[in-house]
């Protein structure tokens, strides 16, 4: 490794199987989260994504309690919550908030109970922190194909319904008048959203899961107003932030005090927030230029 590479990547970075898993899983989840997140921002369903992420904590903590993989806890709880939200009435904005609030309130109490039982009846340390804040370095390599497969399912689902989904997101009445089954399209998208949020929560934690869903999408929509272009930019932002987060988290093990690295989720969120703020600078400059009196520009 050259001097420059050695300064960027910690010793053994490219030889670590754990790093390979983190990079592969992180890229897959960032890609699907970026695409799904664009519609979450357009449809104003960031709150629903946050609720599904918190519900995932309930499923993951319950799975850990019975000795099952947390992946299936996140996914099953997320998909189940999405189904309940759809049945309550997710198709209208007011119904979305009502359904989301009901599901979120019911799940948080269960999550607190299961996490308490996890720490009481299991000797494994760090389970609560892993569920709430995630760890790409703690993902079992045997689950990598499953995570990639679920990511592809959610991604394909959104791509297949993207045109009617975009129209129904912008104007549900017009979409219905054109014969689009708005509720069916919304339900299919909600399913994809549940899977994407569950995978995001698995990688960077239930508390920060929506950062990977909403952050890159919101940043992309600051750069361009074209949804199609945003669907290309958002995944790239997500992958870049995730990979940079993995590199920095790995390097942090060699920062003082040695052997106490920082979580990947912190770096991923910090990078996404920085990119979002940078993407808004040109707009602020244009606004100042327009607002400034003649001769001051």
N, C-alpha and C positions, 0 to 999 in steps of 0.2 A: 504494500500500500504506500502511495506517495505521501510526501509531507502534507500536501493540501488535503488529500482524502483522510489522512490520519487525524487532521485537526477537526474534520467535520464528523467523521464516523468513529465511534468508539471501537476499542480493540475487540475483534471477533464479531463485529456486526454482521458481516456478510456470510459468516460461517455458522451463525446461530439458527437452528431450526425453529426456535421460538420466534425469532424475527421474521423468518420466511412466512410463518403462519400469520403473524400480525399484519404483514404487508399485504398478503393475499386476501385475508378476510376483510381488512380495512378498506381495500380498494373495491371489493365487491359490494360492501355495505354502503360506501360513499357514493358509488355509481347509482344504485337504486334509490338511495335517499335523495340524491340531487334531482333526479327526474321526478320522483313522486312529490318532492318538496315544492317544485315549481307550481304544481296544481294546488298544493296545500296553501301556498301564499295567495294565489289567485282566488281561490274559493273561500279564503278567510277561515281555514280550518287548522290554524296553528294551535289553537286551544284544544281542539280534538286530538291533535297529535300529542300534545303534552299529557292529556288525560290517558291516552292509550299507553304512553310510556310509563306513567305511574301505575296503571293497571298491570303492566308487565312485571313490575316489581312484586305485585301480589302473587302472580303466577310463578315467578322465579323463586321467591322465598318459599312458596308452598312446595315446589319441586325439590328444592334443597332439603326441606324438612323430611320428605319421604325418600330421599336418596336418588331422585331422578335428575337428568341433565337440566340445567337452568335454561338452555336454549328452548326446550319444549315448553317449559313453564312460561317463558316470555311470549312465545308464538301462540300457544293455546289460549292464554289469558287475553292477549291482544285481539285475536280473531273473535273470541267469544264476546268481548266487550264491544267490538265493532258491530256484531250481529244485534246485540241488545240496543245499541244506539240507533241502528237502522230501524228496528221495530218500534222504538219510541217515537221516532220522527225526525230523522236527520236531514231530510230533503230540503227544509226551509231554514234560513239563518236562525230564526228564533227557536225552531225545533232543535237545531244543532246545539245551541248553547244549553237548552234545557236538558237534552239527552246526555250531553257531555258532563254537565254538572251532576246529574243523578248518578251516572256510572262512576265518575271520579270520587264522589263522596262515599259511595258504598265500598269502593276498592281500597281507599286509603286506610280505613279502619282495619280491614283484613290484612293489608300489608304490614301494618304496625304489629298486629298479633303474630303473624307468621315469622317476622323478623325477630320478635322477642323469643318465640319458641325455638327458632334456629340457634340463637345464642345460648339458650337455656339447656337444650337437650343435645347439642352437638359440641364436640371439643374443637372442631375445625375453626381456626381463627381467620378473620378477614372476610368471611362470607358476606356479612352485611355491607361492608365497604365495596366489595366486588359487585354486588347486585346494584347498589345505589350509584356507584361511580365508575363501574366497569374496569376492565383491564384486558387490552388486546394481547398482552403477554401471558395471560392466564387461560386463554382459549385452547382447548384440546385439539390437537391436529386431526383427530378422527372426525371432528364435527365440521371441518373445513368444506368438504364436498356438500354437506347438507346446507350449510350457510350460503354457499355459492348457488346451489340449486334453488333455494327459496328466493334468493335475490333475483335470479333469472325469471322465476315465475311471476314475481311482483312487477318486474320491469316489462316483461312481455304483455302482461295484463294491461298496464297503463298505455303502452304503445298501441295496442289493438283498439282501445277506446278513446284515444287522445282527441280525435276530431269532435265526436259528440260530447265528450267530456269538457272540452274547451268551450263549446257553444253553450252547454247547459250551465257552465260555471259563470259565464258572462251574462247570459240572459236565459233563465230557465223557461220562461213563458214562450219565448221565441223558439227554443229548442223543442218544446212540447208541441207547438204549432206545426213544426216541420216533421213531426212523427217520431221524434226521438223519445225513447223510454227513459225519461230523466231519472226516475227513481232507481231503475235497474242499473243505469250507468253510474249513478252515485254510489250504489251499493257495491259494485265491482271495484270502483276506485277506493272506497272505504276499506275493502278487503286488502287491496294492495298497500294502502296506507298503514293498516294494522301490521302487516308483515314487515314493511320497511322500518316502522318505528320499533318493533320488537327486536329486529336485528341491530338497529342503532343503539337501543338500550343495552343490548348484550355487549356491545363493543366499548361504548364510552359511558355506560351507566344509565339507570332509569331517570335520574335527576337531570342529566345533561343530554339525554337522548335526542331531544328535539333540536339541539344546537346543530347537529349534523343534518337534520331534515330541513330546517327553516333557514339557517344561516347561509349556506351556499346558494340556495334558491333566491333568497332576498338580495344577496349580493349580485347574482346574475341579472335579476330584474332591475337592478340599479344601472347595470351596464347597458342593457338592451330592453326594449319594450316588446320584442317579438318572443312569444312563448316558445316557439320552436328553437330559436337560437339560445334562449335561456336554458332549455332542456339539454343543450350541448355544453354550455359553459358551467352550469351548476355542478354536474358530476366531476368535471375537471378541477373545480375549486375544492370540492369535497375530498377528492383523492389526494390533491397536493397538500391540503391541510392535514389529512390523516397520516400520510407518509412523513411529512415534516414533524408531526407530533410523535411518531414512532422513533424517529432519529433523535429528537431532543430528549425524549423520555429515556432512551437507551443511554445516551451520553450523560444524563443526569446521575446515573449510578457512579460516575467517576468524579462528580462534583463534590466538594466538601459539604457535609461529612460523607465519606465514601461508603457505598453500600446502601444508601437510603435514597433511591431514585424518586423522582416526581411522577405522578400519574400521567398516562398518555392523554386522558380526557382533558386535563388542564391545558396542555399545549394545543390540542386540537381546537378547543373552544377559543383560546387566545388568538390563534392564527386566523380563525374564521372571523372573529370580531374585528381584528385588525384589517383584514381584507374588506369587510363590509364598510368600515369607516373610510378606508382609502377610496373605495368605489364611489362614495358620496362627495368627494372633494371637487371633482369637475363641476358638478351641479351647484355646489355652494359658490364656487368662483363665478359661474355664470350668473347666479342670482345676485351676487354682490355687484357684478359689472352692470347689470340692468338697473339695480337700485341706486347706484352711485350717480351723483349729479354730473352734468357735463363738465369736462375739464379736470375731473378727479380720477377718471378711469385710467 
